[in-house]
Amino acid sequence: MAHIHLPEGVPGIRGPMLISPETTTPLRELAEILLRGPSTLTAAEREMIATYVSSENDCYYCQHSHGAAAAEHLGGDYALIDQIKRDFGAAPVSEKLKGLLAIAGKVQKGGKHVTTEDVERARQQGATDKEIHDTVLIAAAFCMYNRYVDGLATWQPRDAEVYREIGLRVVNHGYTASGWQKPVSAAAK
């Protein structure tokens, strides 16, 4: 049960966003820019960074909704997303992404955990300063989003189909399009 009264049937971050419109717009715009805006990192890679950080923070809603978005960007490769959460070092992704995920994991623990060696290793694997910047910002933002979701004890359904629906909605419409606030399908409640 949520710590505050939230709209019924609206999972995760979407519930609190409905009761705080003045903060909803900037939060949604930040997610849109970070995860879907122009970048040399693909939308799938950026969603994988968000997923990994959310998994490390044990935020069920965020790791599964962003994991679903990443998987749907990859044509439905949910097994890859699960592998990244378990052990990204063994996942079949680029060495550059592994370097960026390592940095994201350090940010999740605390910004001062990122070392010069971590950054240099990512650079040696092909990461640009902008990609390193964006990884740190995605990781930091998702620590905030995860704490927003979990700090209010929002409803976080356990049905994988709910997250597939959310992932498809994000891939097709983004984070700022209307429809993000729609309740999940009745079968998932």
ZAMAR-946696 format. One line per 4 residues: their letters; for each residue x, y, z of N, C-alpha, C. Coordinates in nm, 4 decimals. Last residue first. Layout:
N
a> X Y Z X Y Z X Y Z; ...
END
This chain:
189
kaaa> -0.4133 -0.6175 -1.3412 -0.4388 -0.5661 -1.2060 -0.4546 -0.6739 -1.1034; -0.3917 -0.7109 -1.5981 -0.2705 -0.7055 -1.5179 -0.2955 -0.6638 -1.3732; -0.6301 -0.6867 -1.7275 -0.5839 -0.8214 -1.6986 -0.4652 -0.8220 -1.6028; -0.6507 -0.4139 -1.7810 -0.7313 -0.4701 -1.6716 -0.6816 -0.6095 -1.6325
svpk> -0.3439 -0.2428 -1.8423 -0.4537 -0.3261 -1.8873 -0.5214 -0.3952 -1.7681; -0.2905 0.0592 -1.6506 -0.2449 -0.0614 -1.7194 -0.3665 -0.1449 -1.7553; -0.4169 0.3912 -1.7199 -0.3999 0.2731 -1.6335 -0.3524 0.1552 -1.7182; -0.2263 0.6529 -1.8722 -0.3338 0.5551 -1.8803 -0.3084 0.4405 -1.7835
qwgs> -0.0183 0.8293 -1.8824 -0.0891 0.8181 -1.7550 -0.2022 0.7165 -1.7583; 0.0738 0.8362 -2.1392 0.1616 0.7761 -2.0391 0.0870 0.7517 -1.9085; -0.0967 0.9785 -2.2984 -0.1209 0.8353 -2.2889 -0.0323 0.7685 -2.1849; 0.1071 1.2105 -2.4726 -0.0117 1.1795 -2.3935 -0.0331 1.0290 -2.3970
atyg> 0.4664 1.2034 -2.4480 0.3412 1.1938 -2.5233 0.2240 1.1660 -2.4310; 0.7003 1.1865 -2.3088 0.6234 1.3101 -2.2953 0.4906 1.3061 -2.3695; 0.8289 0.9497 -2.3586 0.7973 0.9816 -2.2200 0.7114 1.1061 -2.2048; 0.7238 0.7558 -2.6493 0.8144 0.8331 -2.5652 0.7605 0.8596 -2.4268
hnvv> 0.5857 0.5962 -2.8305 0.5336 0.7299 -2.8018 0.6232 0.8155 -2.7127; 0.7108 0.3480 -2.8774 0.6269 0.4068 -2.9819 0.5895 0.5523 -2.9580; 0.8527 0.2983 -2.6427 0.9201 0.2899 -2.7732 0.8409 0.3636 -2.8799; 0.6443 0.3254 -2.4511 0.7608 0.4143 -2.4498 0.8293 0.4149 -2.5863
rlgi> 0.4759 0.1146 -2.5257 0.4244 0.2520 -2.5228 0.5396 0.3528 -2.5279; 0.6450 -0.1046 -2.4851 0.5970 -0.0730 -2.6205 0.5454 0.0702 -2.6285; 0.6732 -0.0856 -2.2035 0.7884 -0.0779 -2.2924 0.7491 -0.0422 -2.4348; 0.4069 -0.1268 -2.1202 0.4743 -0.0005 -2.0913 0.5928 0.0183 -2.1852
eryv> 0.3726 -0.3908 -2.2110 0.2834 -0.2840 -2.2572 0.3476 -0.1471 -2.2368; 0.5680 -0.5162 -2.0582 0.5771 -0.5194 -2.2054 0.4911 -0.4083 -2.2663; 0.4608 -0.4721 -1.8060 0.5850 -0.4056 -1.8428 0.6090 -0.4095 -1.9935; 0.2360 -0.6321 -1.8157 0.2214 -0.4898 -1.7836 0.3446 -0.4154 -1.8331
eadr> 0.3459 -0.8846 -1.8525 0.2719 -0.8222 -1.9630 0.2496 -0.6729 -1.9401; 0.4505 -0.9573 -1.6061 0.5429 -0.9180 -1.7134 0.4714 -0.8488 -1.8289; 0.3189 -0.8576 -1.3032 0.2840 -0.9205 -1.4305 0.3740 -0.8679 -1.5430; 0.3455 -0.7200 -1.0709 0.4433 -0.8260 -1.0963 0.4191 -0.8967 -1.2298
pqwt> 0.3164 -0.3631 -1.0151 0.2636 -0.4945 -1.0524 0.3750 -0.5930 -1.0856; 0.3520 -0.1601 -0.7735 0.4440 -0.2120 -0.8736 0.4003 -0.3530 -0.9111; 0.2461 0.1333 -0.6238 0.2031 0.0023 -0.6721 0.2945 -0.0392 -0.7862; 0.4942 0.2984 -0.4143 0.3951 0.2931 -0.5221 0.3594 0.1494 -0.5573
algd> 0.6296 0.4065 -0.1879 0.5740 0.2705 -0.1874 0.4639 0.2561 -0.2926; 0.7689 0.6358 -0.2000 0.6245 0.6504 -0.1788 0.5525 0.5152 -0.1771; 1.0201 0.5407 -0.2486 0.9996 0.6201 -0.1276 0.8533 0.6446 -0.0969; 1.0038 0.4229 -0.5008 1.0069 0.3371 -0.3826 0.9817 0.4129 -0.2529
vyrn> 0.9866 0.6538 -0.6709 0.8938 0.5409 -0.6829 0.8878 0.4609 -0.5527; 1.2045 0.8068 -0.5774 1.0701 0.8653 -0.5860 0.9660 0.7535 -0.5869; 1.4147 0.6343 -0.6175 1.3806 0.6715 -0.4809 1.2429 0.7372 -0.4739; 1.4175 0.6222 -0.8969 1.3960 0.5009 -0.8179 1.3532 0.5345 -0.6755
ymcf> 1.4767 0.8900 -0.9646 1.3480 0.8312 -1.0035 1.3177 0.7079 -0.9187; 1.7411 0.9066 -0.8523 1.6320 0.9932 -0.8061 1.4956 0.9311 -0.8393; 1.8711 0.7137 -1.0028 1.8719 0.7002 -0.8570 1.7592 0.7854 -0.7990; 1.8314 0.8265 -1.2504 1.7557 0.7076 -1.2153 1.7663 0.6730 -1.0684
aaai> 2.0086 1.0427 -1.2423 1.8650 1.0678 -1.2545 1.7847 0.9448 -1.2131; 2.2531 0.9036 -1.2311 2.2130 0.9914 -1.1212 2.0621 1.0163 -1.1243; 2.2467 0.7683 -1.4801 2.2571 0.6937 -1.3542 2.2105 0.7783 -1.2357; 2.2337 0.9874 -1.6575 2.1270 0.8862 -1.6562 2.1287 0.8112 -1.5226
lvtd> 2.4797 1.1117 -1.5906 2.3530 1.1813 -1.5690 2.2349 1.0848 -1.5674; 2.6640 0.9155 -1.6654 2.6605 0.9622 -1.5268 2.5270 1.0308 -1.4976; 2.6007 0.9015 -1.9402 2.5879 0.7833 -1.8543 2.5778 0.8244 -1.7078; 2.6670 1.1580 -2.0278 2.5278 1.1150 -2.0332 2.5037 0.9924 -1.9454
hiek> 2.9500 1.1534 -1.9866 2.8633 1.2528 -1.9219 2.7197 1.2022 -1.9146; 3.0149 0.9502 -2.1653 3.0438 0.9327 -2.0227 2.9573 1.0288 -1.9413; 2.9359 1.0729 -2.4022 2.8726 0.9465 -2.3621 2.8963 0.9175 -2.2139; 3.1095 1.2941 -2.4013 2.9636 1.3165 -2.3969 2.8912 1.1891 -2.3547
dtag> 3.3587 1.1678 -2.4253 3.3277 1.2450 -2.3048 3.1771 1.2666 -2.2914; 3.3024 0.8362 -2.5622 3.3368 0.9774 -2.5723 3.3061 1.0473 -2.4401; 3.4344 0.5075 -2.5558 3.3355 0.6043 -2.5062 3.3887 0.7465 -2.5201; 3.6220 0.3134 -2.6276 3.5558 0.3901 -2.7321 3.4548 0.4925 -2.6863
qqra> 3.7721 0.1978 -2.4401 3.6755 0.1097 -2.5052 3.5894 0.1845 -2.6063; 3.9055 0.4107 -2.3374 3.9835 0.3130 -2.4138 3.8929 0.2155 -2.4887; 3.6928 0.5241 -2.1919 3.7484 0.5939 -2.3093 3.8259 0.4965 -2.3979; 3.6685 0.3340 -1.9887 3.5562 0.3552 -2.0820 3.6045 0.4262 -2.2082
revd> 3.9190 0.3748 -1.8652 3.8858 0.2435 -1.9218 3.7709 0.2567 -2.0227; 3.8859 0.6379 -1.7748 3.9888 0.6081 -1.8750 3.9613 0.4741 -1.9427; 3.6849 0.5985 -1.5846 3.6602 0.6853 -1.7002 3.7603 0.6552 -1.8109; 3.8175 0.4325 -1.4027 3.6902 0.3901 -1.4636 3.6646 0.4683 -1.5912
ettv> 4.0335 0.5989 -1.3304 4.0584 0.4720 -1.4014 3.9317 0.4204 -1.4690; 3.9080 0.7955 -1.1875 3.9738 0.8326 -1.3121 3.9991 0.7074 -1.3962; 3.6028 0.6532 -1.0549 3.7445 0.6882 -1.0509 3.7934 0.7327 -1.1887; 3.3139 0.6823 -0.8654 3.3682 0.6826 -1.0012 3.5124 0.7307 -0.9937
hkgg> 3.2407 0.7357 -0.6091 3.2945 0.6021 -0.6352 3.3537 0.5920 -0.7766; 3.1148 0.9746 -0.5909 3.2583 0.9747 -0.5631 3.3221 0.8373 -0.5808; 2.8421 0.9110 -0.6293 2.9202 0.9742 -0.7350 3.0707 0.9690 -0.7136; 2.7360 0.5914 -0.5364 2.7683 0.7273 -0.4931 2.8641 0.7876 -0.5938
kqvk> 2.6235 0.3713 -0.6513 2.6742 0.3583 -0.5140 2.7012 0.4952 -0.4524; 2.5665 0.4723 -0.9033 2.4568 0.4206 -0.8210 2.4993 0.4085 -0.6749; 2.8223 0.5180 -1.0005 2.7369 0.6333 -0.9685 2.6240 0.5888 -0.8764; 2.8960 0.2513 -1.0481 2.9687 0.3294 -0.9472 2.8856 0.4505 -0.9049
gaia> 2.7207 0.1850 -1.2526 2.7150 0.1119 -1.1268 2.7872 0.1843 -1.0145; 2.8131 0.3575 -1.4519 2.6773 0.3745 -1.3984 2.6623 0.3042 -1.2640; 3.0634 0.2395 -1.5016 3.0554 0.3752 -1.4460 2.9184 0.3983 -1.3830; 2.9722 -0.0025 -1.6083 3.0571 -0.0032 -1.4891 3.0553 0.1340 -1.4219
llgk> 2.8400 0.0898 -1.8336 2.7618 0.0272 -1.7266 2.8422 0.0205 -1.5969; 3.0635 0.1743 -1.9803 2.9656 0.2731 -1.9345 2.8783 0.2165 -1.8230; 3.1864 -0.0708 -2.0300 3.2588 0.0340 -1.9577 3.1642 0.1388 -1.9018; 2.9828 -0.1933 -2.1786 3.0257 -0.2523 -2.0508 3.1001 -0.1491 -1.9663
lkes> 2.9840 -0.0280 -2.4026 2.8671 -0.0279 -2.3141 2.9020 -0.0897 -2.1796; 3.2401 -0.0985 -2.5026 3.2102 0.0394 -2.4643 3.0914 0.0435 -2.3692; 3.2075 -0.3617 -2.5681 3.2975 -0.3298 -2.4572 3.2737 -0.1866 -2.4098; 2.8621 -0.4415 -2.6438 2.9934 -0.3851 -2.6757 3.0768 -0.3603 -2.5498
vpaa> 2.7220 -0.7528 -2.5277 2.7106 -0.6112 -2.5641 2.8517 -0.5590 -2.5868; 2.6423 -1.0183 -2.4118 2.6899 -0.9919 -2.5477 2.6572 -0.8486 -2.5931; 2.7589 -1.0263 -2.0705 2.6522 -1.0059 -2.1698 2.7117 -0.9766 -2.3075; 2.9406 -1.0334 -1.8720 2.9308 -1.1535 -1.9550 2.8264 -1.1387 -2.0660
gfdr> 2.9037 -0.7882 -1.7486 3.0362 -0.8211 -1.8015 3.0355 -0.9421 -1.8922; 2.6517 -0.7889 -1.6390 2.6704 -0.7211 -1.7680 2.8051 -0.7530 -1.8302; 2.4759 -0.9926 -1.4814 2.6209 -0.9856 -1.5002 2.6495 -0.9217 -1.6355; 2.1996 -0.9300 -1.4301 2.2718 -1.0325 -1.3524 2.4232 -1.0135 -1.3583
kiqd> 2.1316 -0.7310 -1.6129 2.1047 -0.7085 -1.4712 2.1827 -0.8073 -1.3835; 2.2060 -0.8568 -1.8503 2.2731 -0.7325 -1.8112 2.2523 -0.7061 -1.6624; 2.0205 -1.0672 -1.8532 2.1625 -1.0963 -1.8384 2.2406 -0.9723 -1.7945; 1.7826 -0.9294 -1.8961 1.7997 -1.0055 -1.7718 1.9475 -1.0359 -1.7469
ilay> 1.8398 -0.8357 -2.1535 1.8195 -0.7399 -2.0446 1.8359 -0.8095 -1.9096; 1.8517 -1.0742 -2.2974 1.9698 -0.9887 -2.2878 1.9569 -0.8918 -2.1700; 1.5864 -1.1606 -2.2758 1.6929 -1.2408 -2.2153 1.8206 -1.1577 -2.2001; 1.4384 -0.9833 -2.4284 1.4282 -0.9733 -2.2824 1.5382 -1.0525 -2.2123
dggl> 1.4286 -0.8629 -2.7096 1.5341 -0.9429 -2.6472 1.5359 -0.9239 -2.4949; 1.2595 -0.7225 -2.8848 1.2012 -0.8159 -2.7884 1.3034 -0.9035 -2.7172; 1.3997 -0.5440 -3.0443 1.3158 -0.6449 -3.1080 1.2628 -0.7513 -3.0143; 1.5206 -0.3541 -2.8938 1.6052 -0.4599 -2.9496 1.5232 -0.5715 -3.0125
heaa> 1.3192 -0.2049 -2.7901 1.4079 -0.1386 -2.8867 1.4942 -0.2417 -2.9591; 1.2315 -0.3978 -2.6088 1.1488 -0.3688 -2.7268 1.2277 -0.2918 -2.8324; 1.4380 -0.3828 -2.4185 1.4139 -0.5071 -2.4927 1.3328 -0.4813 -2.6187; 1.4026 -0.1177 -2.3254 1.5283 -0.1592 -2.3885 1.5063 -0.2830 -2.4746
aagh> 1.1420 -0.1424 -2.2184 1.1683 -0.0459 -2.3265 1.2966 -0.0837 -2.3998; 1.1919 -0.3343 -2.0221 1.0997 -0.3654 -2.1313 1.1202 -0.2696 -2.2478; 1.3620 -0.1874 -1.8575 1.4107 -0.3107 -1.9198 1.3230 -0.3504 -2.0374; 1.1841 0.0027 -1.7735 1.2920 0.0454 -1.8630 1.3590 -0.0748 -1.9282
shqc> 1.0156 -0.1680 -1.6223 0.9592 -0.0834 -1.7288 1.0684 -0.0376 -1.8248; 1.1961 -0.2992 -1.4484 1.1158 -0.3765 -1.5432 1.0552 -0.2898 -1.6532; 1.3204 -0.0983 -1.3044 1.4035 -0.1951 -1.3746 1.3230 -0.2736 -1.4774; 1.0930 0.0403 -1.2038 1.1831 0.1043 -1.3007 1.2688 0.0030 -1.3743
yycd> 0.9677 -0.1542 -1.0310 0.8970 -0.0879 -1.1405 0.9935 -0.0341 -1.2459; 1.1754 -0.2290 -0.8471 1.1095 -0.3262 -0.9339 1.0443 -0.2593 -1.0548; 1.4695 -0.1284 -0.7560 1.3418 -0.0649 -0.7868 1.2711 -0.1518 -0.8914; 1.7287 -0.1908 -0.6723 1.6184 -0.2799 -0.6378 1.4823 -0.2122 -0.6539
ness> 1.9453 -0.0595 -0.7630 1.8694 0.0082 -0.6573 1.7502 -0.0747 -0.6102; 2.0150 -0.2324 -0.9654 2.1067 -0.2199 -0.8519 2.0396 -0.1491 -0.7332; 1.7973 -0.1737 -1.1333 1.8136 -0.3077 -1.0783 1.9044 -0.3046 -0.9556; 1.8557 0.0886 -1.1997 1.7310 0.0592 -1.1278 1.7348 -0.0790 -1.0648
vyta> 2.0940 0.0473 -1.3415 2.0950 0.1280 -1.2189 1.9705 0.0973 -1.1352; 1.9890 -0.1071 -1.5571 2.0933 -0.1603 -1.4691 2.0956 -0.0840 -1.3359; 1.8045 0.0709 -1.6741 1.7613 -0.0579 -1.6201 1.8617 -0.1117 -1.5197; 1.9697 0.2772 -1.7633 1.8627 0.3058 -1.6663 1.8165 0.1776 -1.5979
imer> 2.1228 0.1267 -1.9461 2.1883 0.1946 -1.8340 2.0853 0.2243 -1.7247; 1.9215 0.0506 -2.1241 1.9946 -0.0528 -2.0502 2.0670 0.0076 -1.9303; 1.8493 0.2965 -2.2288 1.7507 0.2255 -2.1460 1.8184 0.1143 -2.0662; 2.0832 0.3405 -2.3747 2.0496 0.4304 -2.2643 1.9460 0.3682 -2.1721
eaat> 2.0656 0.1324 -2.5616 2.1793 0.1395 -2.4699 2.1473 0.2274 -2.3493; 1.8248 0.2037 -2.6945 1.8346 0.0761 -2.6228 1.9487 0.0794 -2.5223; 1.8982 0.4432 -2.8144 1.7944 0.4456 -2.7112 1.7991 0.3165 -2.6295; 2.2581 0.4523 -2.8498 2.1233 0.4199 -2.8952 2.0243 0.4325 -2.7798
ltsp> 2.4750 0.7264 -2.8307 2.4290 0.6022 -2.7690 2.2872 0.5758 -2.8184; 2.4866 0.9682 -2.9462 2.5604 0.8626 -3.0148 2.5345 0.7271 -2.9497; 2.1725 1.1419 -2.9531 2.2872 1.0852 -2.8817 2.3594 0.9869 -2.9714; 1.8712 1.3175 -2.9012 1.9873 1.2927 -2.9875 2.1078 1.2455 -2.9059
grll> 1.6544 1.1406 -2.6632 1.7041 1.2560 -2.7368 1.8235 1.2202 -2.8241; 1.5847 0.9302 -2.5024 1.5389 0.9268 -2.6415 1.5913 1.0429 -2.7263; 1.6869 0.9585 -2.2477 1.6702 0.8236 -2.3011 1.6327 0.8182 -2.4482; 1.7126 1.2337 -2.1880 1.8187 1.1397 -2.1527 1.8084 1.0078 -2.2286
ieal> 1.4673 1.3415 -2.2842 1.5970 1.3888 -2.3356 1.7055 1.2843 -2.3098; 1.2784 1.1945 -2.1326 1.2725 1.1972 -2.2793 1.4075 1.2375 -2.3386; 1.3517 1.2578 -1.8687 1.3589 1.1188 -1.9163 1.3601 1.1138 -2.0685; 1.2959 1.5349 -1.8769 1.4311 1.4873 -1.8509 1.4477 1.3438 -1.8998
erlp> 1.0187 1.5304 -1.9177 1.1061 1.5879 -2.0211 1.2505 1.5434 -2.0013; 0.9347 1.4174 -1.6751 0.9104 1.3450 -1.8012 1.0001 1.3982 -1.9119; 1.0159 1.6224 -1.5006 1.0654 1.4855 -1.4833 1.0484 1.4044 -1.6117; 0.8738 1.8499 -1.5923 1.0203 1.8450 -1.6019 1.0777 1.7043 -1.5838
ttte> 0.5995 1.7479 -1.5523 0.6513 1.7889 -1.6829 0.8034 1.7868 -1.6873; 0.5767 1.6950 -1.2704 0.5665 1.5899 -1.3710 0.6299 1.6299 -1.5031; 0.5657 1.9120 -1.1084 0.6942 1.8429 -1.1191 0.6940 1.7366 -1.2283; 0.3041 1.9958 -1.1460 0.4109 2.0955 -1.1586 0.5492 2.0315 -1.1644
psil> 0.1393 1.7735 -1.0939 0.1641 1.8144 -1.2321 0.2784 1.9143 -1.2482; 0.1075 1.5490 -0.8923 0.2009 1.6618 -0.8848 0.2359 1.7118 -1.0246; -0.0479 1.3311 -0.9306 -0.0891 1.4228 -0.8241 0.0033 1.5436 -0.8108; 0.0713 1.1911 -1.1363 -0.0645 1.2411 -1.1569 -0.1083 1.3389 -1.0483
mpgr> 0.3097 1.1086 -1.0270 0.3122 1.2145 -1.1278 0.1732 1.2725 -1.1515; 0.2377 0.8947 -0.8647 0.2716 1.0233 -0.8038 0.2748 1.1382 -0.9046; 0.1801 0.7073 -1.0897 0.0831 0.7469 -0.9873 0.1173 0.8798 -0.9237; 0.4158 0.6706 -1.2371 0.3025 0.7355 -1.3011 0.1973 0.7807 -1.2003
igpv> 0.6003 0.5224 -1.1059 0.6172 0.6673 -1.1044 0.4952 0.7403 -1.1586; 0.3854 0.2457 -1.0459 0.5149 0.3101 -1.0375 0.5114 0.4609 -1.0317; 0.0580 0.2362 -1.2096 0.1774 0.1819 -1.1446 0.2952 0.2778 -1.1387; -0.2643 0.2784 -1.1359 -0.1597 0.3505 -1.2077 -0.0269 0.3134 -1.1410
gepl> -0.4656 0.1732 -0.9823 -0.4414 0.1129 -1.1123 -0.3353 0.1832 -1.1955; -0.5656 0.4732 -0.8169 -0.5654 0.3281 -0.8253 -0.5396 0.2818 -0.9686; -0.3638 0.7492 -0.7292 -0.4699 0.6945 -0.8140 -0.4561 0.5425 -0.8282; -0.2714 0.7549 -0.3791 -0.2361 0.7644 -0.5212 -0.3501 0.7067 -0.6031
hiha> -0.2063 0.8734 -0.0661 -0.3150 0.8347 -0.1556 -0.2724 0.8617 -0.3001; 0.1082 0.7405 0.0501 0.0134 0.8506 0.0323 -0.0975 0.8017 -0.0604; 0.2349 0.4963 0.0569 0.2422 0.5801 0.1767 0.1468 0.6993 0.1712; 0.0567 0.2175 -0.0848 0.1354 0.3405 -0.0967 0.1296 0.4215 0.0325
m> 0.0838 -0.1171 0.0000 0.0000 0.0000 0.0000 0.0896 0.1252 0.0000
END
